[in-house]
Amino acid sequence: MSKTISASIPDNLAARLEIFVKETNKSESFHIEKALESYLEDYADLNIAQERLRDVSDPVISLDDMRKKLGI
């Protein structure tokens, strides 16, 4: 099932999307759906990261310590 939505985007973004559509032979809807999925996944990941940073029982590991653990 799908839902039709309407959105306005700036002309320059619409032009870039039009080029992308022509280069890939995929529809505007396809690319907008994929972009929205990616955006929402990134947003969810950001929320998880922020929650973990606020959790004092969840230790923060420094980059140097992580490299040592990974042997790199």
CHARMM-style PDB file with segment names, atoms N, HN, CA, C and O in Angstrom:
ATOM      1  N   MET     1       0.840  -1.163   0.000  1.00  0.00      PROA
ATOM      2  CA  MET     1       0.000   0.000   0.000  1.00  0.00      PROA
ATOM      3  C   MET     1       0.893   1.236   0.000  1.00  0.00      PROA
ATOM      4  O   MET     1       1.998   1.215   0.541  1.00  0.00      PROA
ATOM      5  N   SER     2       0.420   2.270  -0.588  1.00  0.00      PROA
ATOM      6  HN  SER     2      -0.478   2.287  -1.027  1.00  0.00      PROA
ATOM      7  CA  SER     2       1.185   3.517  -0.615  1.00  0.00      PROA
ATOM      8  C   SER     2       0.246   4.693  -0.414  1.00  0.00      PROA
ATOM      9  O   SER     2      -0.968   4.586  -0.588  1.00  0.00      PROA
ATOM     10  N   LYS     3       0.839   5.807  -0.045  1.00  0.00      PROA
ATOM     11  HN  LYS     3       1.825   5.894   0.096  1.00  0.00      PROA
ATOM     12  CA  LYS     3       0.080   7.029   0.189  1.00  0.00      PROA
ATOM     13  C   LYS     3       0.676   8.126  -0.674  1.00  0.00      PROA
ATOM     14  O   LYS     3       1.895   8.292  -0.722  1.00  0.00      PROA
ATOM     15  N   THR     4      -0.163   8.861  -1.343  1.00  0.00      PROA
ATOM     16  HN  THR     4      -1.153   8.727  -1.305  1.00  0.00      PROA
ATOM     17  CA  THR     4       0.285   9.981  -2.159  1.00  0.00      PROA
ATOM     18  C   THR     4       0.407  11.211  -1.276  1.00  0.00      PROA
ATOM     19  O   THR     4      -0.510  11.551  -0.529  1.00  0.00      PROA
ATOM     20  N   ILE     5       1.558  11.873  -1.373  1.00  0.00      PROA
ATOM     21  HN  ILE     5       2.303  11.596  -1.980  1.00  0.00      PROA
ATOM     22  CA  ILE     5       1.766  13.118  -0.645  1.00  0.00      PROA
ATOM     23  C   ILE     5       2.225  14.184  -1.627  1.00  0.00      PROA
ATOM     24  O   ILE     5       2.679  13.878  -2.729  1.00  0.00      PROA
ATOM     25  N   SER     6       2.101  15.417  -1.218  1.00  0.00      PROA
ATOM     26  HN  SER     6       1.732  15.666  -0.323  1.00  0.00      PROA
ATOM     27  CA  SER     6       2.518  16.536  -2.055  1.00  0.00      PROA
ATOM     28  C   SER     6       3.514  17.366  -1.268  1.00  0.00      PROA
ATOM     29  O   SER     6       3.322  17.619  -0.078  1.00  0.00      PROA
ATOM     30  N   ALA     7       4.580  17.791  -1.937  1.00  0.00      PROA
ATOM     31  HN  ALA     7       4.736  17.585  -2.903  1.00  0.00      PROA
ATOM     32  CA  ALA     7       5.588  18.619  -1.279  1.00  0.00      PROA
ATOM     33  C   ALA     7       6.154  19.601  -2.289  1.00  0.00      PROA
ATOM     34  O   ALA     7       6.276  19.293  -3.475  1.00  0.00      PROA
ATOM     35  N   SER     8       6.494  20.771  -1.809  1.00  0.00      PROA
ATOM     36  HN  SER     8       6.395  21.021  -0.846  1.00  0.00      PROA
ATOM     37  CA  SER     8       7.157  21.770  -2.653  1.00  0.00      PROA
ATOM     38  C   SER     8       8.644  21.750  -2.340  1.00  0.00      PROA
ATOM     39  O   SER     8       9.043  21.700  -1.177  1.00  0.00      PROA
ATOM     40  N   ILE     9       9.459  21.789  -3.385  1.00  0.00      PROA
ATOM     41  HN  ILE     9       9.135  21.829  -4.330  1.00  0.00      PROA
ATOM     42  CA  ILE     9      10.909  21.837  -3.192  1.00  0.00      PROA
ATOM     43  C   ILE     9      11.464  22.998  -4.010  1.00  0.00      PROA
ATOM     44  O   ILE     9      10.856  23.409  -4.998  1.00  0.00      PROA
ATOM     45  N   PRO    10      12.610  23.523  -3.604  1.00  0.00      PROA
ATOM     46  CA  PRO    10      13.209  24.637  -4.347  1.00  0.00      PROA
ATOM     47  C   PRO    10      13.527  24.232  -5.795  1.00  0.00      PROA
ATOM     48  O   PRO    10      13.789  23.065  -6.088  1.00  0.00      PROA
ATOM     49  N   ASP    11      13.496  25.215  -6.676  1.00  0.00      PROA
ATOM     50  HN  ASP    11      13.283  26.162  -6.438  1.00  0.00      PROA
ATOM     51  CA  ASP    11      13.744  24.962  -8.103  1.00  0.00      PROA
ATOM     52  C   ASP    11      15.081  24.268  -8.348  1.00  0.00      PROA
ATOM     53  O   ASP    11      15.169  23.367  -9.182  1.00  0.00      PROA
ATOM     54  N   ASN    12      16.125  24.685  -7.622  1.00  0.00      PROA
ATOM     55  HN  ASN    12      16.053  25.418  -6.945  1.00  0.00      PROA
ATOM     56  CA  ASN    12      17.440  24.083  -7.865  1.00  0.00      PROA
ATOM     57  C   ASN    12      17.458  22.608  -7.464  1.00  0.00      PROA
ATOM     58  O   ASN    12      18.120  21.799  -8.113  1.00  0.00      PROA
ATOM     59  N   LEU    13      16.739  22.257  -6.407  1.00  0.00      PROA
ATOM     60  HN  LEU    13      16.200  22.915  -5.880  1.00  0.00      PROA
ATOM     61  CA  LEU    13      16.659  20.862  -5.992  1.00  0.00      PROA
ATOM     62  C   LEU    13      15.837  20.050  -6.991  1.00  0.00      PROA
ATOM     63  O   LEU    13      16.168  18.902  -7.288  1.00  0.00      PROA
ATOM     64  N   ALA    14      14.777  20.642  -7.500  1.00  0.00      PROA
ATOM     65  HN  ALA    14      14.508  21.575  -7.258  1.00  0.00      PROA
ATOM     66  CA  ALA    14      13.956  19.973  -8.517  1.00  0.00      PROA
ATOM     67  C   ALA    14      14.763  19.721  -9.784  1.00  0.00      PROA
ATOM     68  O   ALA    14      14.622  18.675 -10.416  1.00  0.00      PROA
ATOM     69  N   ALA    15      15.606  20.677 -10.155  1.00  0.00      PROA
ATOM     70  HN  ALA    15      15.720  21.527  -9.642  1.00  0.00      PROA
ATOM     71  CA  ALA    15      16.441  20.517 -11.350  1.00  0.00      PROA
ATOM     72  C   ALA    15      17.447  19.388 -11.153  1.00  0.00      PROA
ATOM     73  O   ALA    15      17.686  18.590 -12.059  1.00  0.00      PROA
ATOM     74  N   ARG    16      18.029  19.331  -9.966  1.00  0.00      PROA
ATOM     75  HN  ARG    16      17.835  19.979  -9.230  1.00  0.00      PROA
ATOM     76  CA  ARG    16      18.980  18.250  -9.673  1.00  0.00      PROA
ATOM     77  C   ARG    16      18.284  16.898  -9.695  1.00  0.00      PROA
ATOM     78  O   ARG    16      18.831  15.917 -10.200  1.00  0.00      PROA
ATOM     79  N   LEU    17      17.080  16.849  -9.147  1.00  0.00      PROA
ATOM     80  HN  LEU    17      16.635  17.646  -8.737  1.00  0.00      PROA
ATOM     81  CA  LEU    17      16.309  15.606  -9.152  1.00  0.00      PROA
ATOM     82  C   LEU    17      15.981  15.187 -10.576  1.00  0.00      PROA
ATOM     83  O   LEU    17      16.073  14.006 -10.913  1.00  0.00      PROA
ATOM     84  N   GLU    18      15.602  16.136 -11.407  1.00  0.00      PROA
ATOM     85  HN  GLU    18      15.527  17.095 -11.134  1.00  0.00      PROA
ATOM     86  CA  GLU    18      15.276  15.832 -12.805  1.00  0.00      PROA
ATOM     87  C   GLU    18      16.477  15.223 -13.529  1.00  0.00      PROA
ATOM     88  O   GLU    18      16.322  14.261 -14.281  1.00  0.00      PROA
ATOM     89  N   ILE    19      17.651  15.767 -13.310  1.00  0.00      PROA
ATOM     90  HN  ILE    19      17.776  16.548 -12.699  1.00  0.00      PROA
ATOM     91  CA  ILE    19      18.870  15.223 -13.923  1.00  0.00      PROA
ATOM     92  C   ILE    19      19.105  13.800 -13.425  1.00  0.00      PROA
ATOM     93  O   ILE    19      19.409  12.902 -14.210  1.00  0.00      PROA
ATOM     94  N   PHE    20      18.963  13.602 -12.116  1.00  0.00      PROA
ATOM     95  HN  PHE    20      18.717  14.331 -11.478  1.00  0.00      PROA
ATOM     96  CA  PHE    20      19.172  12.292 -11.509  1.00  0.00      PROA
ATOM     97  C   PHE    20      18.196  11.266 -12.078  1.00  0.00      PROA
ATOM     98  O   PHE    20      18.579  10.130 -12.357  1.00  0.00      PROA
ATOM     99  N   VAL    21      16.948  11.662 -12.247  1.00  0.00      PROA
ATOM    100  HN  VAL    21      16.638  12.585 -12.020  1.00  0.00      PROA
ATOM    101  CA  VAL    21      15.917  10.784 -12.810  1.00  0.00      PROA
ATOM    102  C   VAL    21      16.303  10.351 -14.222  1.00  0.00      PROA
ATOM    103  O   VAL    21      16.188   9.176 -14.571  1.00  0.00      PROA
ATOM    104  N   LYS    22      16.757  11.300 -15.027  1.00  0.00      PROA
ATOM    105  HN  LYS    22      16.850  12.254 -14.744  1.00  0.00      PROA
ATOM    106  CA  LYS    22      17.145  10.982 -16.407  1.00  0.00      PROA
ATOM    107  C   LYS    22      18.368  10.076 -16.453  1.00  0.00      PROA
ATOM    108  O   LYS    22      18.437   9.162 -17.275  1.00  0.00      PROA
ATOM    109  N   GLU    23      19.341  10.329 -15.567  1.00  0.00      PROA
ATOM    110  HN  GLU    23      19.285  11.072 -14.900  1.00  0.00      PROA
ATOM    111  CA  GLU    23      20.569   9.531 -15.563  1.00  0.00      PROA
ATOM    112  C   GLU    23      20.330   8.095 -15.110  1.00  0.00      PROA
ATOM    113  O   GLU    23      21.025   7.181 -15.554  1.00  0.00      PROA
ATOM    114  N   THR    24      19.363   7.891 -14.240  1.00  0.00      PROA
ATOM    115  HN  THR    24      18.798   8.633 -13.880  1.00  0.00      PROA
ATOM    116  CA  THR    24      19.151   6.568 -13.648  1.00  0.00      PROA
ATOM    117  C   THR    24      17.965   5.804 -14.223  1.00  0.00      PROA
ATOM    118  O   THR    24      17.793   4.616 -13.950  1.00  0.00      PROA
ATOM    119  N   ASN    25      17.152   6.486 -15.015  1.00  0.00      PROA
ATOM    120  HN  ASN    25      17.292   7.451 -15.237  1.00  0.00      PROA
ATOM    121  CA  ASN    25      15.930   5.873 -15.550  1.00  0.00      PROA
ATOM    122  C   ASN    25      15.017   5.342 -14.445  1.00  0.00      PROA
ATOM    123  O   ASN    25      14.333   4.334 -14.619  1.00  0.00      PROA
ATOM    124  N   LYS    26      15.019   6.027 -13.326  1.00  0.00      PROA
ATOM    125  HN  LYS    26      15.575   6.846 -13.185  1.00  0.00      PROA
ATOM    126  CA  LYS    26      14.110   5.717 -12.216  1.00  0.00      PROA
ATOM    127  C   LYS    26      13.205   6.929 -12.016  1.00  0.00      PROA
ATOM    128  O   LYS    26      13.568   8.047 -12.381  1.00  0.00      PROA
ATOM    129  N   SER    27      12.045   6.708 -11.446  1.00  0.00      PROA
ATOM    130  HN  SER    27      11.750   5.799 -11.149  1.00  0.00      PROA
ATOM    131  CA  SER    27      11.069   7.789 -11.286  1.00  0.00      PROA
ATOM    132  C   SER    27      11.440   8.740 -10.148  1.00  0.00      PROA
ATOM    133  O   SER    27      12.242   8.414  -9.272  1.00  0.00      PROA
ATOM    134  N   GLU    28      10.831   9.924 -10.192  1.00  0.00      PROA
ATOM    135  HN  GLU    28      10.180  10.189 -10.903  1.00  0.00      PROA
ATOM    136  CA  GLU    28      10.995  10.869  -9.085  1.00  0.00      PROA
ATOM    137  C   GLU    28      10.533  10.224  -7.787  1.00  0.00      PROA
ATOM    138  O   GLU    28      11.192  10.349  -6.755  1.00  0.00      PROA
ATOM    139  N   SER    29       9.408   9.541  -7.843  1.00  0.00      PROA
ATOM    140  HN  SER    29       8.873   9.439  -8.682  1.00  0.00      PROA
ATOM    141  CA  SER    29       8.869   8.894  -6.643  1.00  0.00      PROA
ATOM    142  C   SER    29       9.860   7.897  -6.059  1.00  0.00      PROA
ATOM    143  O   SER    29      10.032   7.829  -4.842  1.00  0.00      PROA
ATOM    144  N   PHE    30      10.510   7.129  -6.918  1.00  0.00      PROA
ATOM    145  HN  PHE    30      10.371   7.184  -7.907  1.00  0.00      PROA
ATOM    146  CA  PHE    30      11.499   6.154  -6.460  1.00  0.00      PROA
ATOM    147  C   PHE    30      12.604   6.849  -5.681  1.00  0.00      PROA
ATOM    148  O   PHE    30      12.936   6.440  -4.568  1.00  0.00      PROA
ATOM    149  N   HSD    31      13.177   7.902  -6.266  1.00  0.00      PROA
ATOM    150  HN  HSD    31      12.907   8.234  -7.170  1.00  0.00      PROA
ATOM    151  CA  HSD    31      14.299   8.583  -5.621  1.00  0.00      PROA
ATOM    152  C   HSD    31      13.874   9.329  -4.360  1.00  0.00      PROA
ATOM    153  O   HSD    31      14.618   9.360  -3.380  1.00  0.00      PROA
ATOM    154  N   ILE    32      12.699   9.923  -4.375  1.00  0.00      PROA
ATOM    155  HN  ILE    32      12.095   9.898  -5.172  1.00  0.00      PROA
ATOM    156  CA  ILE    32      12.218  10.626  -3.186  1.00  0.00      PROA
ATOM    157  C   ILE    32      11.961   9.627  -2.061  1.00  0.00      PROA
ATOM    158  O   ILE    32      12.279   9.903  -0.904  1.00  0.00      PROA
ATOM    159  N   GLU    33      11.392   8.475  -2.389  1.00  0.00      PROA
ATOM    160  HN  GLU    33      11.134   8.251  -3.329  1.00  0.00      PROA
ATOM    161  CA  GLU    33      11.159   7.441  -1.378  1.00  0.00      PROA
ATOM    162  C   GLU    33      12.476   6.968  -0.777  1.00  0.00      PROA
ATOM    163  O   GLU    33      12.592   6.848   0.443  1.00  0.00      PROA
ATOM    164  N   LYS    34      13.475   6.697  -1.625  1.00  0.00      PROA
ATOM    165  HN  LYS    34      13.381   6.794  -2.616  1.00  0.00      PROA
ATOM    166  CA  LYS    34      14.778   6.236  -1.130  1.00  0.00      PROA
ATOM    167  C   LYS    34      15.448   7.304  -0.271  1.00  0.00      PROA
ATOM    168  O   LYS    34      16.040   6.989   0.761  1.00  0.00      PROA
ATOM    169  N   ALA    35      15.357   8.561  -0.690  1.00  0.00      PROA
ATOM    170  HN  ALA    35      14.876   8.816  -1.529  1.00  0.00      PROA
ATOM    171  CA  ALA    35      15.959   9.654   0.077  1.00  0.00      PROA
ATOM    172  C   ALA    35      15.274   9.803   1.427  1.00  0.00      PROA
ATOM    173  O   ALA    35      15.939  10.026   2.439  1.00  0.00      PROA
ATOM    174  N   LEU    36      13.958   9.683   1.451  1.00  0.00      PROA
ATOM    175  HN  LEU    36      13.417   9.502   0.629  1.00  0.00      PROA
ATOM    176  CA  LEU    36      13.218   9.803   2.701  1.00  0.00      PROA
ATOM    177  C   LEU    36      13.539   8.636   3.638  1.00  0.00      PROA
ATOM    178  O   LEU    36      13.703   8.836   4.841  1.00  0.00      PROA
ATOM    179  N   GLU    37      13.628   7.430   3.096  1.00  0.00      PROA
ATOM    180  HN  GLU    37      13.495   7.268   2.118  1.00  0.00      PROA
ATOM    181  CA  GLU    37      14.021   6.270   3.907  1.00  0.00      PROA
ATOM    182  C   GLU    37      15.380   6.506   4.549  1.00  0.00      PROA
ATOM    183  O   GLU    37      15.556   6.267   5.743  1.00  0.00      PROA
ATOM    184  N   SER    38      16.338   6.974   3.761  1.00  0.00      PROA
ATOM    185  HN  SER    38      16.195   7.168   2.791  1.00  0.00      PROA
ATOM    186  CA  SER    38      17.685   7.231   4.264  1.00  0.00      PROA
ATOM    187  C   SER    38      17.673   8.308   5.343  1.00  0.00      PROA
ATOM    188  O   SER    38      18.328   8.164   6.375  1.00  0.00      PROA
ATOM    189  N   TYR    39      16.931   9.379   5.106  1.00  0.00      PROA
ATOM    190  HN  TYR    39      16.399   9.496   4.267  1.00  0.00      PROA
ATOM    191  CA  TYR    39      16.836  10.480   6.067  1.00  0.00      PROA
ATOM    192  C   TYR    39      16.240   9.996   7.390  1.00  0.00      PROA
ATOM    193  O   TYR    39      16.751  10.323   8.461  1.00  0.00      PROA
ATOM    194  N   LEU    40      15.168   9.223   7.314  1.00  0.00      PROA
ATOM    195  HN  LEU    40      14.753   8.957   6.444  1.00  0.00      PROA
ATOM    196  CA  LEU    40      14.516   8.740   8.528  1.00  0.00      PROA
ATOM    197  C   LEU    40      15.387   7.739   9.280  1.00  0.00      PROA
ATOM    198  O   LEU    40      15.380   7.727  10.511  1.00  0.00      PROA
ATOM    199  N   GLU    41      16.137   6.899   8.564  1.00  0.00      PROA
ATOM    200  HN  GLU    41      16.143   6.909   7.564  1.00  0.00      PROA
ATOM    201  CA  GLU    41      17.075   5.981   9.210  1.00  0.00      PROA
ATOM    202  C   GLU    41      18.182   6.756   9.915  1.00  0.00      PROA
ATOM    203  O   GLU    41      18.549   6.429  11.043  1.00  0.00      PROA
ATOM    204  N   ASP    42      18.715   7.782   9.255  1.00  0.00      PROA
ATOM    205  HN  ASP    42      18.417   8.049   8.338  1.00  0.00      PROA
ATOM    206  CA  ASP    42      19.745   8.620   9.876  1.00  0.00      PROA
ATOM    207  C   ASP    42      19.208   9.308  11.123  1.00  0.00      PROA
ATOM    208  O   ASP    42      19.907   9.402  12.132  1.00  0.00      PROA
ATOM    209  N   TYR    43      17.975   9.787  11.059  1.00  0.00      PROA
ATOM    210  HN  TYR    43      17.407   9.710  10.240  1.00  0.00      PROA
ATOM    211  CA  TYR    43      17.348  10.454  12.199  1.00  0.00      PROA
ATOM    212  C   TYR    43      17.200   9.481  13.373  1.00  0.00      PROA
ATOM    213  O   TYR    43      17.474   9.840  14.518  1.00  0.00      PROA
ATOM    214  N   ALA    44      16.770   8.259  13.086  1.00  0.00      PROA
ATOM    215  HN  ALA    44      16.547   7.967  12.155  1.00  0.00      PROA
ATOM    216  CA  ALA    44      16.633   7.242  14.132  1.00  0.00      PROA
ATOM    217  C   ALA    44      17.993   6.918  14.741  1.00  0.00      PROA
ATOM    218  O   ALA    44      18.112   6.795  15.960  1.00  0.00      PROA
ATOM    219  N   ASP    45      19.021   6.778  13.900  1.00  0.00      PROA
ATOM    220  HN  ASP    45      18.924   6.878  12.909  1.00  0.00      PROA
ATOM    221  CA  ASP    45      20.375   6.515  14.395  1.00  0.00      PROA
ATOM    222  C   ASP    45      20.870   7.652  15.277  1.00  0.00      PROA
ATOM    223  O   ASP    45      21.498   7.411  16.308  1.00  0.00      PROA
ATOM    224  N   LEU    46      20.591   8.885  14.880  1.00  0.00      PROA
ATOM    225  HN  LEU    46      20.081   9.081  14.043  1.00  0.00      PROA
ATOM    226  CA  LEU    46      20.987  10.045  15.674  1.00  0.00      PROA
ATOM    227  C   LEU    46      20.314  10.018  17.042  1.00  0.00      PROA
ATOM    228  O   LEU    46      20.957  10.288  18.057  1.00  0.00      PROA
ATOM    229  N   ASN    47      19.035   9.697  17.071  1.00  0.00      PROA
ATOM    230  HN  ASN    47      18.514   9.477  16.247  1.00  0.00      PROA
ATOM    231  CA  ASN    47      18.326   9.616  18.349  1.00  0.00      PROA
ATOM    232  C   ASN    47      18.920   8.548  19.255  1.00  0.00      PROA
ATOM    233  O   ASN    47      19.063   8.767  20.458  1.00  0.00      PROA
ATOM    234  N   ILE    48      19.265   7.400  18.697  1.00  0.00      PROA
ATOM    235  HN  ILE    48      19.148   7.221  17.720  1.00  0.00      PROA
ATOM    236  CA  ILE    48      19.889   6.332  19.481  1.00  0.00      PROA
ATOM    237  C   ILE    48      21.230   6.803  20.029  1.00  0.00      PROA
ATOM    238  O   ILE    48      21.532   6.584  21.203  1.00  0.00      PROA
ATOM    239  N   ALA    49      22.035   7.445  19.191  1.00  0.00      PROA
ATOM    240  HN  ALA    49      21.790   7.622  18.238  1.00  0.00      PROA
ATOM    241  CA  ALA    49      23.344   7.935  19.627  1.00  0.00      PROA
ATOM    242  C   ALA    49      23.199   8.967  20.739  1.00  0.00      PROA
ATOM    243  O   ALA    49      23.956   8.944  21.709  1.00  0.00      PROA
ATOM    244  N   GLN    50      22.236   9.868  20.605  1.00  0.00      PROA
ATOM    245  HN  GLN    50      21.621   9.887  19.817  1.00  0.00      PROA
ATOM    246  CA  GLN    50      22.032  10.890  21.632  1.00  0.00      PROA
ATOM    247  C   GLN    50      21.566  10.267  22.945  1.00  0.00      PROA
ATOM    248  O   GLN    50      22.000  10.690  24.016  1.00  0.00      PROA
ATOM    249  N   GLU    51      20.692   9.271  22.873  1.00  0.00      PROA
ATOM    250  HN  GLU    51      20.340   8.927  22.002  1.00  0.00      PROA
ATOM    251  CA  GLU    51      20.242   8.576  24.079  1.00  0.00      PROA
ATOM    252  C   GLU    51      21.410   7.884  24.763  1.00  0.00      PROA
ATOM    253  O   GLU    51      21.525   7.923  25.988  1.00  0.00      PROA
ATOM    254  N   ARG    52      22.273   7.254  23.983  1.00  0.00      PROA
ATOM    255  HN  ARG    52      22.179   7.222  22.988  1.00  0.00      PROA
ATOM    256  CA  ARG    52      23.420   6.552  24.560  1.00  0.00      PROA
ATOM    257  C   ARG    52      24.404   7.524  25.186  1.00  0.00      PROA
ATOM    258  O   ARG    52      25.018   7.209  26.206  1.00  0.00      PROA
ATOM    259  N   LEU    53      24.564   8.702  24.593  1.00  0.00      PROA
ATOM    260  HN  LEU    53      24.065   8.958  23.765  1.00  0.00      PROA
ATOM    261  CA  LEU    53      25.451   9.703  25.183  1.00  0.00      PROA
ATOM    262  C   LEU    53      24.915  10.202  26.522  1.00  0.00      PROA
ATOM    263  O   LEU    53      25.696  10.526  27.417  1.00  0.00      PROA
ATOM    264  N   ARG    54      23.604  10.268  26.667  1.00  0.00      PROA
ATOM    265  HN  ARG    54      22.970  10.005  25.940  1.00  0.00      PROA
ATOM    266  CA  ARG    54      22.993  10.721  27.922  1.00  0.00      PROA
ATOM    267  C   ARG    54      22.993   9.632  28.997  1.00  0.00      PROA
ATOM    268  O   ARG    54      22.823   9.929  30.179  1.00  0.00      PROA
ATOM    269  N   ASP    55      23.181   8.385  28.596  1.00  0.00      PROA
ATOM    270  HN  ASP    55      23.319   8.144  27.635  1.00  0.00      PROA
ATOM    271  CA  ASP    55      23.150   7.258  29.533  1.00  0.00      PROA
ATOM    272  C   ASP    55      24.508   7.133  30.219  1.00  0.00      PROA
ATOM    273  O   ASP    55      25.477   6.673  29.615  1.00  0.00      PROA
ATOM    274  N   VAL    56      24.569   7.545  31.481  1.00  0.00      PROA
ATOM    275  HN  VAL    56      23.782   7.919  31.971  1.00  0.00      PROA
ATOM    276  CA  VAL    56      25.854   7.535  32.204  1.00  0.00      PROA
ATOM    277  C   VAL    56      26.354   6.121  32.468  1.00  0.00      PROA
ATOM    278  O   VAL    56      27.538   5.938  32.753  1.00  0.00      PROA
ATOM    279  N   SER    57      25.483   5.116  32.382  1.00  0.00      PROA
ATOM    280  HN  SER    57      24.521   5.266  32.151  1.00  0.00      PROA
ATOM    281  CA  SER    57      25.919   3.737  32.592  1.00  0.00      PROA
ATOM    282  C   SER    57      26.505   3.119  31.322  1.00  0.00      PROA
ATOM    283  O   SER    57      27.038   2.010  31.360  1.00  0.00      PROA
ATOM    284  N   ASP    58      26.408   3.823  30.217  1.00  0.00      PROA
ATOM    285  HN  ASP    58      25.976   4.724  30.186  1.00  0.00      PROA
ATOM    286  CA  ASP    58      26.939   3.338  28.933  1.00  0.00      PROA
ATOM    287  C   ASP    58      28.271   4.039  28.684  1.00  0.00      PROA
ATOM    288  O   ASP    58      28.288   5.222  28.343  1.00  0.00      PROA
ATOM    289  N   PRO    59      29.392   3.326  28.850  1.00  0.00      PROA
ATOM    290  CA  PRO    59      30.698   3.994  28.754  1.00  0.00      PROA
ATOM    291  C   PRO    59      31.005   4.489  27.341  1.00  0.00      PROA
ATOM    292  O   PRO    59      30.635   3.870  26.344  1.00  0.00      PROA
ATOM    293  N   VAL    60      31.688   5.618  27.299  1.00  0.00      PROA
ATOM    294  HN  VAL    60      31.989   6.121  28.109  1.00  0.00      PROA
ATOM    295  CA  VAL    60      32.169   6.174  26.032  1.00  0.00      PROA
ATOM    296  C   VAL    60      33.597   5.685  25.841  1.00  0.00      PROA
ATOM    297  O   VAL    60      34.427   5.809  26.741  1.00  0.00      PROA
ATOM    298  N   ILE    61      33.878   5.133  24.676  1.00  0.00      PROA
ATOM    299  HN  ILE    61      33.203   5.032  23.945  1.00  0.00      PROA
ATOM    300  CA  ILE    61      35.213   4.608  24.377  1.00  0.00      PROA
ATOM    301  C   ILE    61      35.904   5.584  23.440  1.00  0.00      PROA
ATOM    302  O   ILE    61      35.351   5.971  22.411  1.00  0.00      PROA
ATOM    303  N   SER    62      37.118   5.980  23.806  1.00  0.00      PROA
ATOM    304  HN  SER    62      37.567   5.666  24.643  1.00  0.00      PROA
ATOM    305  CA  SER    62      37.863   6.922  22.970  1.00  0.00      PROA
ATOM    306  C   SER    62      38.293   6.239  21.677  1.00  0.00      PROA
ATOM    307  O   SER    62      38.337   5.012  21.589  1.00  0.00      PROA
ATOM    308  N   LEU    63      38.607   7.051  20.683  1.00  0.00      PROA
ATOM    309  HN  LEU    63      38.572   8.047  20.754  1.00  0.00      PROA
ATOM    310  CA  LEU    63      39.064   6.519  19.403  1.00  0.00      PROA
ATOM    311  C   LEU    63      40.341   5.711  19.582  1.00  0.00      PROA
ATOM    312  O   LEU    63      40.488   4.640  18.992  1.00  0.00      PROA
ATOM    313  N   ASP    64      41.268   6.220  20.396  1.00  0.00      PROA
ATOM    314  HN  ASP    64      41.149   7.090  20.875  1.00  0.00      PROA
ATOM    315  CA  ASP    64      42.523   5.492  20.632  1.00  0.00      PROA
ATOM    316  C   ASP    64      42.263   4.136  21.287  1.00  0.00      PROA
ATOM    317  O   ASP    64      42.857   3.131  20.895  1.00  0.00      PROA
ATOM    318  N   ASP    65      41.373   4.108  22.286  1.00  0.00      PROA
ATOM    319  HN  ASP    65      40.891   4.925  22.604  1.00  0.00      PROA
ATOM    320  CA  ASP    65      41.048   2.835  22.934  1.00  0.00      PROA
ATOM    321  C   ASP    65      40.387   1.871  21.954  1.00  0.00      PROA
ATOM    322  O   ASP    65      40.667   0.673  21.983  1.00  0.00      PROA
ATOM    323  N   MET    66      39.521   2.377  21.096  1.00  0.00      PROA
ATOM    324  HN  MET    66      39.294   3.351  21.073  1.00  0.00      PROA
ATOM    325  CA  MET    66      38.859   1.522  20.112  1.00  0.00      PROA
ATOM    326  C   MET    66      39.874   0.958  19.128  1.00  0.00      PROA
ATOM    327  O   MET    66      39.804  -0.214  18.757  1.00  0.00      PROA
ATOM    328  N   ARG    67      40.811   1.789  18.708  1.00  0.00      PROA
ATOM    329  HN  ARG    67      40.868   2.741  19.008  1.00  0.00      PROA
ATOM    330  CA  ARG    67      41.857   1.300  17.789  1.00  0.00      PROA
ATOM    331  C   ARG    67      42.675   0.195  18.442  1.00  0.00      PROA
ATOM    332  O   ARG    67      43.000  -0.805  17.801  1.00  0.00      PROA
ATOM    333  N   LYS    68      43.009   0.373  19.720  1.00  0.00      PROA
ATOM    334  HN  LYS    68      42.745   1.184  20.241  1.00  0.00      PROA
ATOM    335  CA  LYS    68      43.769  -0.656  20.436  1.00  0.00      PROA
ATOM    336  C   LYS    68      42.973  -1.953  20.508  1.00  0.00      PROA
ATOM    337  O   LYS    68      43.517  -3.033  20.274  1.00  0.00      PROA
ATOM    338  N   LYS    69      41.690  -1.849  20.831  1.00  0.00      PROA
ATOM    339  HN  LYS    69      41.249  -0.972  21.021  1.00  0.00      PROA
ATOM    340  CA  LYS    69      40.847  -3.044  20.914  1.00  0.00      PROA
ATOM    341  C   LYS    69      40.759  -3.766  19.574  1.00  0.00      PROA
ATOM    342  O   LYS    69      40.709  -4.994  19.518  1.00  0.00      PROA
ATOM    343  N   LEU    70      40.740  -2.984  18.494  1.00  0.00      PROA
ATOM    344  HN  LEU    70      40.780  -1.986  18.539  1.00  0.00      PROA
ATOM    345  CA  LEU    70      40.633  -3.566  17.155  1.00  0.00      PROA
ATOM    346  C   LEU    70      41.985  -3.952  16.571  1.00  0.00      PROA
ATOM    347  O   LEU    70      42.054  -4.612  15.534  1.00  0.00      PROA
ATOM    348  N   GLY    71      43.060  -3.538  17.238  1.00  0.00      PROA
ATOM    349  HN  GLY    71      43.004  -3.002  18.080  1.00  0.00      PROA
ATOM    350  CA  GLY    71      44.400  -3.861  16.755  1.00  0.00      PROA
ATOM    351  C   GLY    71      44.798  -3.099  15.509  1.00  0.00      PROA
ATOM    352  O   GLY    71      45.504  -3.624  14.649  1.00  0.00      PROA
ATOM    353  N   ILE    72      44.343  -1.856  15.412  1.00  0.00      PROA
ATOM    354  HN  ILE    72      43.769  -1.429  16.110  1.00  0.00      PROA
ATOM    355  CA  ILE    72      44.707  -1.043  14.239  1.00  0.00      PROA
ATOM    356  C   ILE    72      45.425   0.218  14.660  1.00  0.00      PROA
ATOM    357  OT1 ILE    72      45.806   1.024  13.812  1.00  0.00      PROA
TER     358      ILE     72
END
